[in-house]
Amino acid sequence: MARGENNVRYAQAPPTRVTSAVYVTLAGQVLSLAALVVFEHGRGHSLATQLASFGGRPRGADADAVVGAVTVFAVLIMLVAVTTVAAAAAYLTWLVRARQANSRSASPSPVAWAWLLPGVNLVAPVLLVDEVWRGSRPPLDRRPRWLALLGAWWLAWLTTLALVTVRLSLDSSAGDLTGIGLPELLSASVAALLCACTVRDVTRIQRSTYGARPRARLTGTVTHLPPPPTESAPLGNTG
């Protein structure tokens, strides 16, 4: 008897749930940064002046008010740090899952190296996202729009990084706590919004491409067996 061999290939589903996590964490990052900027604008300069006059150790009748403000500032800094780490984790998870939706054997290592290697992380991440977009087999007429969106996101991200780096290096001379202000908040908000748009675009294309495909698909060559012989007439039946 001839046998046919069936190969089962499992396709990774598009990262829909992780996409929602990216949206939520990016929003949390922007909101926490906005709260820090509001605090800096209303209390940062005066608090830095008070701390300088106390030598960094508040004492006396005015100590309670200063300690309370310092506590609020510390909480806001922690919120910005936590939401930033959460947004980074959600985004990297999404990027790994999106690559595996195109090819299940895709390794997560390129994602880690692209974002963590100094110098390389200024160029490699945007190229990696573009590779995922192209691997999702989108319509060709969307390419110009995608390149404009991708370039705008990366430019906004690099601008935010440059503004924060310069501001933090100058905060001691400015007499502020961190120096983070409206320009940094605006740039970070635009970068977060455009990042969410790129994630949404890739996820929608993958859902359109892979969403109707069953999770397990049979491929290979099937050998068709000959039909069974026709059943003979019963004994004693001569017609």
Beta strands, then each sheet from edge to edge (+ up, - down):
strand 1: 5-10
strand 2: 216-221
sheet 1: 1+ 2-
end
